[in-house]
Amino acid sequence: MTIPELGTIRAEVPPIVVLTSNRTREPHDALKRRCLYHWIDYPSLERAVAIVRRRTPPASRSLAEQVASAAARFRALDLQKPPGVAEAINWTLAPDLLGGRRVCSAARRHHAGSALTYREDADVARVHGLDRIVASP
């Protein structure tokens, strides 16, 4: 690496750099040519529940399972931004913040907004039956 004030600095051991992307911006071709790609799929339902429970200790297992299952069902739809584990964590926290413990019918739209961050995706979910998607596992 060259720093004008210091000159060129060389690493004794070449570093390994890990780049992550949620694909919101396309990396430049010159950078892509210098990368090895490893695509990581969404976790299994069991793993997603374990992650959600670890990140949201006050949440019940039932709520974590319900939210992780619904997030997986949302991912089966043609959405611009399918919900990942981070959205499932936020969705799990939403009922507690709103004064409840379950993704109940009275608050479904508010909770679903934690997982569906684009209005168009919420519309798609409504067309495909939001109540059915959010139903308990």
DOVEXRO-863326 format. One line per 3 residues: number of its first residue (from 1); for each residue x, y, z of N, C-alpha, C. Coordinates in nm, 2 decimals. Each point is the difference from the previous one (the first is absolute). Layout:
BEGIN
NUM = X/Y/Z/X/Y/Z/X/Y/Z; ...
END
This chain:
BEGIN
1 = 0.09/-0.12/0.00/-0.09/0.12/0.00/0.09/0.12/0.00; -0.03/0.10/-0.08/0.08/0.12/-0.01/-0.08/0.11/0.07; 0.07/0.07/0.09/-0.05/0.11/0.07/0.09/0.12/-0.03
4 = -0.05/0.10/-0.07/0.10/0.11/-0.04/0.09/0.05/0.11; -0.05/0.02/0.12/0.09/0.05/0.10/0.10/-0.10/0.06; -0.03/-0.13/-0.02/0.08/-0.10/0.06/0.08/-0.09/-0.10
7 = -0.05/0.00/-0.12/0.06/-0.09/-0.10/-0.08/-0.13/-0.01; 0.07/-0.10/-0.06/-0.07/-0.13/-0.02/0.02/-0.09/0.12; -0.10/-0.05/0.05/0.00/-0.10/0.11/-0.04/-0.13/-0.05
10 = 0.09/-0.10/0.03/-0.03/-0.14/-0.05/-0.03/-0.09/0.12; -0.10/-0.08/-0.01/-0.03/-0.10/0.11/0.10/-0.11/-0.01; 0.04/-0.05/0.12/0.09/-0.11/0.00/-0.08/-0.13/-0.04
13 = -0.12/-0.01/0.03/-0.09/-0.11/-0.04/-0.12/0.07/-0.07; -0.02/-0.03/-0.13/-0.12/0.06/-0.07/-0.13/-0.02/0.08; -0.07/0.10/0.02/-0.13/-0.02/0.08/-0.11/-0.07/-0.08
16 = -0.09/-0.06/0.07/-0.12/-0.05/-0.06/-0.11/0.09/0.04; -0.07/0.05/-0.10/-0.11/0.10/0.03/-0.13/-0.07/-0.04; -0.09/0.01/0.10/-0.14/-0.05/-0.03/-0.09/0.11/-0.02
19 = -0.06/0.00/-0.12/-0.10/0.10/-0.04/-0.14/-0.06/0.01; -0.09/0.06/0.06/-0.14/-0.05/0.00/-0.09/0.10/-0.08; -0.11/-0.05/-0.05/-0.09/0.08/-0.08/-0.14/-0.04/0.02
22 = -0.09/0.09/0.01/-0.14/-0.03/-0.01/-0.06/0.04/-0.13; 0.09/0.02/-0.10/-0.03/0.03/-0.14/-0.08/0.12/-0.02; 0.02/0.10/0.09/-0.07/0.13/-0.02/0.08/0.08/-0.11
25 = 0.13/-0.02/-0.01/0.08/0.06/-0.11/0.09/-0.10/-0.06; 0.02/0.01/-0.13/0.08/-0.09/-0.07/0.15/0.04/0.01; 0.09/-0.09/0.04/0.14/0.03/0.01/0.06/0.02/-0.14
28 = 0.10/0.08/-0.01/0.07/0.03/-0.12/0.06/-0.13/-0.06; 0.00/-0.02/-0.13/0.06/-0.12/-0.06/0.14/-0.03/0.04; 0.08/0.11/0.01/0.14/-0.02/0.04/0.01/-0.06/0.14
31 = -0.09/0.03/0.09/0.00/-0.06/0.13/-0.05/-0.14/-0.01; -0.11/-0.02/-0.08/-0.05/-0.14/-0.01/0.10/-0.10/-0.06; 0.09/0.05/-0.09/0.10/-0.09/-0.06/0.10/-0.05/0.11
34 = 0.01/0.07/0.11/0.10/-0.03/0.10/-0.06/-0.08/0.12; -0.12/-0.04/-0.02/-0.08/-0.06/0.11/-0.03/-0.15/-0.03; -0.01/-0.08/0.11/-0.06/-0.13/0.00/-0.13/0.01/0.06
37 = -0.10/-0.06/-0.06/-0.14/0.02/0.05/-0.04/-0.12/0.08; -0.07/0.02/0.10/-0.07/-0.10/0.08/-0.14/0.05/0.04; -0.10/-0.07/-0.06/-0.13/0.05/0.03/-0.06/-0.08/0.12
40 = -0.05/0.08/0.09/-0.06/-0.06/0.12/-0.15/0.01/-0.01; -0.06/-0.12/0.01/-0.15/0.00/-0.01/-0.06/0.03/0.14; -0.13/0.02/0.00/-0.07/0.02/0.12/0.02/-0.13/0.09
43 = 0.00/0.02/0.13/0.01/-0.12/0.09/-0.12/-0.08/0.00; 0.01/-0.13/0.04/-0.12/-0.08/0.02/-0.09/0.06/0.10; -0.12/-0.05/0.01/-0.10/0.06/0.09/0.05/-0.02/0.14
46 = 0.06/-0.12/0.03/0.05/-0.03/0.14/0.11/0.10/0.03; 0.09/0.02/-0.09/0.12/0.09/0.03/-0.05/0.15/0.01; -0.10/0.04/-0.08/-0.06/0.13/0.01/-0.06/0.02/0.13
49 = -0.08/-0.10/0.05/-0.06/0.02/0.13/0.11/0.01/0.11; 0.10/-0.08/-0.01/0.11/0.01/0.10/0.07/0.14/0.00; 0.02/0.05/-0.12/0.06/0.14/-0.01/-0.09/0.10/0.06
52 = -0.13/-0.01/-0.04/-0.10/0.10/0.05/-0.01/-0.01/0.16; 0.00/-0.12/0.05/-0.01/-0.01/0.15/0.12/0.05/0.07; 0.12/-0.02/-0.06/0.12/0.05/0.06/0.00/0.15/0.00
55 = -0.05/0.06/-0.10/0.01/0.15/-0.01/-0.12/0.07/0.06; -0.10/-0.08/0.04/-0.12/0.06/0.06/-0.04/-0.08/0.13; 0.08/0.00/0.10/-0.02/-0.09/0.12/-0.14/0.00/0.06
58 = -0.06/0.12/0.00/-0.14/0.00/0.07/-0.10/-0.07/-0.09; 0.02/-0.02/-0.13/-0.10/-0.06/-0.08/-0.02/-0.15/0.03; -0.12/-0.04/-0.01/-0.03/-0.15/0.02/0.05/-0.08/-0.12
61 = 0.02/-0.12/0.02/0.03/-0.09/-0.11/-0.11/0.00/-0.11; -0.12/0.00/0.05/-0.12/0.00/-0.09/0.00/0.13/-0.09; 0.03/0.11/0.05/0.01/0.12/-0.08/0.11/0.00/-0.10
64 = 0.12/-0.05/0.05/0.11/-0.01/-0.09/-0.03/-0.10/-0.12; -0.06/-0.11/0.03/-0.04/-0.09/-0.10/-0.10/0.06/-0.10; -0.10/0.07/0.06/-0.10/0.06/-0.09/0.06/0.10/-0.09
67 = 0.08/0.09/0.05/0.06/0.10/-0.08/0.10/-0.06/-0.10; 0.09/-0.09/0.04/0.09/-0.06/-0.10/-0.07/-0.08/-0.11; -0.11/-0.06/0.03/-0.08/-0.07/-0.10/-0.07/0.10/-0.09
70 = -0.05/0.10/0.05/-0.07/0.10/-0.09/0.11/0.07/-0.09; 0.12/0.03/0.06/0.10/0.06/-0.09/0.04/-0.09/-0.11; 0.01/-0.13/0.03/0.03/-0.10/-0.11/-0.12/0.00/-0.10
73 = -0.12/0.01/0.04/-0.11/0.00/-0.09/0.00/0.13/-0.09; 0.04/0.11/0.06/0.01/0.12/-0.07/0.11/-0.02/-0.11; 0.11/-0.06/0.03/0.11/-0.02/-0.09/-0.05/-0.08/-0.12
76 = -0.10/-0.08/0.01/-0.05/-0.08/-0.12/-0.08/0.09/-0.10; -0.03/0.12/0.04/-0.07/0.09/-0.09/0.10/0.08/-0.08; -0.05/0.06/-0.10/0.08/0.08/-0.09/0.02/0.14/0.05
79 = 0.08/0.02/0.10/0.02/0.13/0.07/0.13/0.06/-0.05; 0.00/0.14/0.01/0.12/0.07/-0.03/0.11/-0.02/0.10; -0.04/-0.01/0.13/0.10/-0.02/0.11/-0.06/-0.10/0.09
82 = 0.02/-0.13/-0.03/-0.05/-0.10/0.09/0.06/0.01/0.14; -0.08/-0.02/0.11/0.06/0.01/0.13/0.10/-0.10/0.04; 0.11/0.04/0.06/0.10/-0.09/0.05/-0.01/-0.01/0.15
85 = 0.10/-0.06/0.06/0.00/-0.02/0.14/0.00/0.13/0.08; 0.06/0.11/-0.05/0.00/0.13/0.07/-0.15/0.05/0.01; -0.07/-0.01/-0.11/-0.14/0.04/0.00/-0.08/-0.09/0.09
88 = 0.03/-0.13/0.01/-0.07/-0.09/0.09/0.02/0.05/0.15; 0.12/0.04/0.02/0.04/0.04/0.14/-0.08/0.13/0.03; -0.01/0.09/-0.09/-0.07/0.13/0.02/-0.15/-0.04/0.02
91 = -0.05/-0.09/-0.08/-0.14/-0.04/0.01/-0.03/-0.06/0.13; 0.09/-0.08/0.05/-0.02/-0.07/0.13/0.00/0.11/0.11; 0.07/0.10/-0.01/0.01/0.11/0.10/-0.13/0.09/-0.01
94 = -0.06/0.01/-0.11/-0.11/0.09/-0.02/-0.12/-0.03/0.09; -0.05/-0.12/0.02/-0.11/-0.03/0.09/0.02/0.05/0.14; 0.12/-0.02/0.05/0.04/0.04/0.14/-0.01/0.15/0.01
97 = 0.06/0.07/-0.10/0.00/0.14/-0.01/-0.14/0.06/-0.01; -0.09/-0.07/-0.07/-0.14/0.04/-0.01/-0.09/-0.05/0.10; 0.05/-0.07/0.10/-0.08/-0.04/0.12/-0.06/-0.14/-0.01
100 = 0.05/-0.09/-0.09/-0.05/-0.13/-0.01/0.11/-0.10/-0.01; -0.04/-0.13/0.00/0.10/-0.11/-0.01/-0.01/-0.08/-0.13; -0.11/0.01/-0.07/-0.02/-0.08/-0.12/-0.03/0.09/-0.12
103 = 0.02/-0.06/-0.12/-0.03/0.08/-0.12/-0.15/-0.02/-0.02; -0.08/0.08/0.08/-0.14/-0.02/0.00/-0.07/0.08/-0.12; -0.12/-0.04/-0.03/-0.07/0.06/-0.12/-0.02/0.15/0.01
106 = -0.01/0.05/0.13/-0.02/0.14/0.02/0.12/0.08/-0.04; 0.12/-0.05/0.01/0.12/0.07/-0.02/0.08/-0.05/-0.12; -0.05/-0.09/-0.08/0.07/-0.07/-0.11/0.07/0.11/-0.09
109 = -0.08/0.10/-0.04/0.06/0.09/-0.10/0.12/0.08/0.06; -0.01/0.03/0.13/0.11/0.07/0.06/0.12/-0.09/0.01; -0.02/-0.13/0.03/0.11/-0.09/0.02/0.06/-0.03/-0.14
112 = -0.09/-0.02/-0.10/0.05/-0.04/-0.13/0.09/0.11/-0.06; -0.02/0.13/0.04/0.08/0.11/-0.04/0.14/-0.01/0.05; 0.03/-0.09/0.10/0.13/-0.02/0.05/0.08/-0.09/-0.09
115 = -0.07/-0.08/-0.08/0.06/-0.10/-0.09/-0.01/0.04/-0.15; -0.10/0.08/-0.03/-0.02/0.04/-0.14/0.03/0.15/0.00; 0.12/0.03/-0.05/0.04/0.14/0.01/-0.03/0.08/-0.12
118 = -0.06/-0.06/-0.11/-0.05/0.08/-0.11/-0.15/-0.01/-0.01; -0.06/0.11/-0.03/-0.15/0.00/-0.01/-0.05/-0.10/-0.10; 0.07/-0.01/-0.11/-0.04/-0.09/-0.11/0.00/-0.15/0.05
121 = 0.10/-0.03/0.09/0.01/-0.14/0.06/-0.12/-0.02/0.09; -0.04/0.10/0.08/-0.11/-0.02/0.08/-0.13/-0.02/-0.08; -0.01/0.07/-0.11/-0.11/-0.02/-0.09/-0.01/-0.14/-0.06
124 = 0.12/-0.05/-0.04/0.01/-0.14/-0.05/-0.05/-0.10/0.11; 0.05/0.03/0.12/-0.04/-0.09/0.11/-0.15/0.00/0.03; -0.06/0.12/-0.01/-0.15/0.01/0.02/-0.07/-0.08/-0.11
127 = 0.05/0.02/-0.13/-0.07/-0.07/-0.11/0.01/-0.16/0.02; 0.11/-0.04/0.06/0.02/-0.15/0.02/-0.05/-0.04/0.13; -0.07/0.08/0.08/-0.06/-0.04/0.12/0.08/0.02/0.12
130 = 0.02/0.12/0.05/0.08/0.04/0.11/-0.03/-0.09/0.12; -0.13/-0.01/0.03/-0.05/-0.08/0.12/0.05/-0.14/-0.01; -0.01/-0.06/-0.12/0.05/-0.14/-0.01/0.15/-0.01/0.01
133 = 0.07/0.10/-0.05/0.15/-0.01/0.01/0.05/0.02/0.14; -0.07/0.08/0.08/0.04/0.03/0.13/-0.05/-0.10/0.10; -0.09/-0.09/-0.04/-0.06/-0.09/0.09/0.11/-0.08/0.07
136 = -0.03/-0.05/0.12/0.09/-0.09/0.08/0.05/-0.11/-0.08; 0.13/-0.05/0.03/0.05/-0.11/-0.08/-0.07/-0.13/0.03
END
